[in-house]
Amino acid sequence: MAFTAAGKSGPLAEINVTPLVDVMLVLLIIFIVTAPMVSMPIPVNLPQPTTIVPPVAPPPPIELRVDASNQVSWNGQVVAVSSLQQRMQDAAQATTGNLPELRIATDPNAEYDVMAKVLAAANNAHMEKIAFVRP
């Protein structure tokens, strides 16, 4: 609020320094409180570097195809549906670390029963990566 002196007209042009002093006192208190914390080290358990293991190349994918005559082919070779689970387990045990990806392509005219047996064999063999691809 600006007051005028007796006989003078117009606003009084003085800066109000009270808020500035308040802010400076608050900053001074903050610096006084935090200064001892900065000078004292805080122990932190950091992770230690380890030897880097090169990534293992993923195994080649297994390509299964169910054709219109309900024959199942494993990477181009015709196999019996009953032997799929054992072949999948053997392929999973042959790789270390990464399981192979199972890519299944079916003909639109194939029976669902054959596809259900293929998926059951994959589930029983604990195949984790299953992809359905177009023939």
N, C-alpha and C positions, 0 to 999 in steps of 0.2 A: 504494500500500500504506500503510495507516494504522497508525502505532505509537502505543502509549499511554505516557504518562509513568509513572514509578514511583509507585505508589500510586493512580493514577487509573484508573478503568475507563470504557470507551466509546470510540468512534472519535474520531480527531483530525480536526477540521473545518477543514482548510486546502486552498486551491486550488493545484493543481500548475500553475505558470506556465511550465514548460519548453516544452510544445508551443506555447503562445501566443507565446513569444519566438522559437521556430523559425519560425513562420508569419510573424511580423513581419519577421524578418531576410530571409526569402525575398522578401517583398513589397518591402522596401527595395531589394534588389538588382535586382529587375525594374524598379522605377521609375528607378533610377540608369541602367540600361542603355537604357531606352526614352525617357527625357527628351530626349536630344540628337536623336533621330529625329523627335520631334514638333516641335521648334523649327526644323528644316531642311525647307524645302518640297521636294516631289518633283514634278518636271515630268511632267505627264500631257497627252497629246494628246487633247483632247475633240473630238467631232464638232461642226462649225459648223452653225448653222441655215441652211437653204436655203429658197428660195421654195416654197410649197406649191402643187402643181398640183392643181386640182380633179379629182376622179375622173371618168372618162369613163363615161357611162351605157352599160350593156351594150346591144348591138344586139337587136332583137326576135328571138325564136327562130324557127327554120325548122320548120314542122310538116309532116312527111311522113306520108302515110297510104297503106297498101297494103290495098286492099279485097279482097273475096272473088273478084272477077273479075280479080285480079292487076293492076289499074291503080294507078299511083302518082300521088298528087296532092301538089303542092307548094303549101302554104298555100291549099288549096281548088281549085287549078287542076290539071287532069290534064296530066301531062308524060310523055315517053318515058323509059324507064329509061336509054337510051343518052345522054341529055342531062343526066343528074343530076350527073355529076362536073364538067362545065363550069359548071353553075349553082352548085354548091357552091363552086368555086374563085372564081367571080365574086363570090359573097356574102362570102367570106372576104377578098377583096381590097378590097371596098367599105368594110369596117369598118377603123378604125385601132385597133390595140392589142388589143381583145377580139374573139375569134372568136365567131360566133353559135352558140347552142346548137341542136343538131339533135334534135328530138323525133320519134320514130318510133312510130307506132301501126299495128298490123297486125290484120287480121281473122283469127280462128282458122282459117278455111277457106282462107286464102291459101297459095300454094305457097312452099316454102322457097327455091326457086331465085331468085325475085324478091327476097326479103329478102336473100339472099346477095349479089346484084348491088348492092342499095342500100348494104349495109355495105361492099362493096369500093369503091364510088364514094366513100363517105365517108372511107375509109382513104386512098385515092389523092388525095383533095382535102385531106388533112391536117386533117380536122375533129377537134378535141380534146374537145369537149363533146357527148356523145351520150347521149340519155336515151330509154328505152323507156317509153311511156305506154300506158295502156289506152284502147281506142277508145271 
